[in-house]
């Protein structure tokens, strides 16, 4: 197929999708506005407070070379058990508790600084990916089960799955060399400001993707696509609330719509958190800007979605006592957080970036 034919095919596909999306947004304006408002509130009350600090910190650690010193105590395990470059082990550890996009952000920063190869970034992204304990324990544990222990059990199911994937895939990687020499730590006001700017840009990309994806879900719902997929899932698996499961696999926060205290769903919820959802995968694509191919990463996340429920089931058998709270415990809401601090944070970040550009112009 010639390049002209390929370009013509791409043009037709983009034209049709744009036309379809535009018409759908006109027909479902009210539903889209309501869902977008909910998505924006979610960004202001959950996403920005939980991710902003780690987004800025990720760039700071890479630019200062401090990530190398954080990795030093784990050199033996990194080389012989995980077969990860010793200086990169801190990236793996941080990604396990900082939040879904942070691991990808760290790897992208390293790739941009030419400190790792594209192959290394693609390999590590497969297991440098997890929701933060506050996000999982809050959304699943407290909101769904009124039990912090239940949320932490789901979180550890995801983490143990990532550790298993990293360890069992280690024979496919060459044993890395020791860190040859000490690297100088760089520290300056410019590094701090650049890290804040980079973190803010990445976080805004994440939030915009969440808001846009809320539009897609509304369109799918009104066209009956989600109901169609849910009916197929219900027929083959018999799982109840299949529509919520499908929406959660598209956008993870929909998991909060499951019935409260549905403890039999815990292994399934662990699998969904391990996968992360299509929206988060698109966030990863936005953050990495096409520099890191995601084929291997997506395949690994699908596999992990089947491993995590097994791990969760084992953990429930071993430590399940005390996870389920006393019946009658009141359901806890997470919507009491004010969006005002996040709004002020955004305003101050914009002011800082404008001041930075002004200083550069003077120079």
KAFENHU-V16171 format. One record per residue. N is the residue number from 1. PHI is phi in whole degrees, -180 to 180 (999 if undefined). Layout:
# KAFENHU-V16171
N/PHI ; N/PHI
This chain:
# KAFENHU-V16171
1/999 ; 2/-71 ; 3/-66 ; 4/-64 ; 5/-66 ; 6/-62 ; 7/-64 ; 8/-65 ; 9/-65 ; 10/-62 ; 11/-61 ; 12/-65 ; 13/-64 ; 14/-64 ; 15/-63 ; 16/-65 ; 17/-64 ; 18/-66 ; 19/-64 ; 20/-63 ; 21/-65 ; 22/-63 ; 23/-64 ; 24/-63 ; 25/-67 ; 26/-72 ; 27/-69 ; 28/-113 ; 29/-58 ; 30/-62 ; 31/-63 ; 32/-66 ; 33/-61 ; 34/-65 ; 35/-70 ; 36/-65 ; 37/-61 ; 38/-66 ; 39/-66 ; 40/-65 ; 41/-63 ; 42/-63 ; 43/-64 ; 44/-72 ; 45/-98 ; 46/-122 ; 47/-67 ; 48/-63 ; 49/-61 ; 50/-86 ; 51/-111 ; 52/-57 ; 53/-60 ; 54/-70 ; 55/-62 ; 56/-69 ; 57/-63 ; 58/-60 ; 59/-66 ; 60/-64 ; 61/-63 ; 62/-72 ; 63/-67 ; 64/-88 ; 65/70 ; 66/-70 ; 67/-60 ; 68/-67 ; 69/-72 ; 70/-66 ; 71/-82 ; 72/-53 ; 73/-65 ; 74/-107 ; 75/-59 ; 76/-63 ; 77/-62 ; 78/-64 ; 79/-77 ; 80/-99 ; 81/-99 ; 82/-97 ; 83/54 ; 84/-112 ; 85/-51 ; 86/-53 ; 87/-73 ; 88/-101 ; 89/-67 ; 90/-64 ; 91/-62 ; 92/-63 ; 93/-64 ; 94/-62 ; 95/-66 ; 96/-78 ; 97/-132 ; 98/-88 ; 99/125 ; 100/-49 ; 101/-79 ; 102/-68 ; 103/-58 ; 104/-64 ; 105/-63 ; 106/-61 ; 107/-66 ; 108/-64 ; 109/-61 ; 110/-63 ; 111/-66 ; 112/-65 ; 113/-85 ; 114/60 ; 115/-97 ; 116/-140 ; 117/-89 ; 118/-62 ; 119/-63 ; 120/-63 ; 121/-63 ; 122/-65 ; 123/-68 ; 124/-70 ; 125/-61 ; 126/-60 ; 127/-126 ; 128/-94 ; 129/-160 ; 130/-167 ; 131/-74 ; 132/-71 ; 133/-61 ; 134/-68 ; 135/-68 ; 136/-70 ; 137/-66 ; 138/-73 ; 139/-72 ; 140/-92 ; 141/-69 ; 142/-77 ; 143/-69 ; 144/-88 ; 145/-113 ; 146/51 ; 147/-146 ; 148/-63 ; 149/-63 ; 150/-64 ; 151/-65 ; 152/-68 ; 153/-64 ; 154/-64 ; 155/-60 ; 156/-68 ; 157/-63 ; 158/-67 ; 159/-65 ; 160/-63 ; 161/-64 ; 162/-63 ; 163/-62 ; 164/-64 ; 165/-63 ; 166/-64 ; 167/-73 ; 168/-75 ; 169/-91 ; 170/-58 ; 171/-60 ; 172/-79 ; 173/-111 ; 174/-74 ; 175/-68 ; 176/-74 ; 177/-82 ; 178/-67 ; 179/-67 ; 180/-72 ; 181/-147 ; 182/-71 ; 183/-101 ; 184/-70 ; 185/-82 ; 186/-98 ; 187/-149 ; 188/-159 ; 189/-64 ; 190/-65 ; 191/-62 ; 192/-62 ; 193/-65 ; 194/-63 ; 195/-68 ; 196/-65 ; 197/-64 ; 198/-63 ; 199/-65 ; 200/-64 ; 201/-62 ; 202/-64 ; 203/-67 ; 204/-64 ; 205/-61 ; 206/-61 ; 207/-65 ; 208/-63 ; 209/-67 ; 210/-62 ; 211/-64 ; 212/-64 ; 213/-67 ; 214/-63 ; 215/-65 ; 216/-61 ; 217/-64 ; 218/-60 ; 219/-63 ; 220/-61 ; 221/-63 ; 222/-73 ; 223/-83 ; 224/86 ; 225/-65 ; 226/-66 ; 227/-63 ; 228/-63 ; 229/-66 ; 230/-63 ; 231/-64 ; 232/-65 ; 233/-63 ; 234/-65 ; 235/-67 ; 236/-88 ; 237/-115 ; 238/75 ; 239/-72 ; 240/-81 ; 241/55 ; 242/-63 ; 243/-65 ; 244/-69 ; 245/-61 ; 246/-63 ; 247/-65 ; 248/-69 ; 249/-72 ; 250/-83 ; 251/-140 ; 252/-61 ; 253/-67 ; 254/-64 ; 255/-64 ; 256/-69 ; 257/-83 ; 258/-65 ; 259/-60 ; 260/-63 ; 261/60 ; 262/-89 ; 263/-66 ; 264/-68 ; 265/-88 ; 266/-56 ; 267/-60 ; 268/-64 ; 269/-63 ; 270/-60 ; 271/-64 ; 272/-67 ; 273/-65 ; 274/-68 ; 275/-72 ; 276/95 ; 277/103 ; 278/-62 ; 279/-61 ; 280/-69 ; 281/-63 ; 282/-69 ; 283/-63 ; 284/-62 ; 285/-62 ; 286/-67 ; 287/-68 ; 288/-83 ; 289/54 ; 290/78 ; 291/-77 ; 292/-119 ; 293/-71 ; 294/-105 ; 295/-58 ; 296/-64 ; 297/-62 ; 298/-64 ; 299/-61 ; 300/-64 ; 301/-68 ; 302/-64 ; 303/-62 ; 304/-64 ; 305/-65 ; 306/-94 ; 307/-80 ; 308/-58 ; 309/-60 ; 310/-67 ; 311/-62 ; 312/-62 ; 313/-63 ; 314/-64 ; 315/-65 ; 316/-64 ; 317/-66 ; 318/-83 ; 319/-127 ; 320/-67 ; 321/-67 ; 322/96 ; 323/-74 ; 324/-79 ; 325/-74 ; 326/-63 ; 327/-60 ; 328/92 ; 329/-64 ; 330/-66 ; 331/-74 ; 332/-103 ; 333/-99 ; 334/-104 ; 335/-91 ; 336/-85 ; 337/-75 ; 338/-82 ; 339/-80 ; 340/-58 ; 341/-58 ; 342/-67 ; 343/-64 ; 344/-64 ; 345/-62 ; 346/-63 ; 347/-61 ; 348/-66 ; 349/-64 ; 350/-62 ; 351/-62 ; 352/-64 ; 353/-68 ; 354/-65 ; 355/-64 ; 356/-62 ; 357/-65 ; 358/-63 ; 359/-66 ; 360/-66 ; 361/-65 ; 362/-64 ; 363/-66
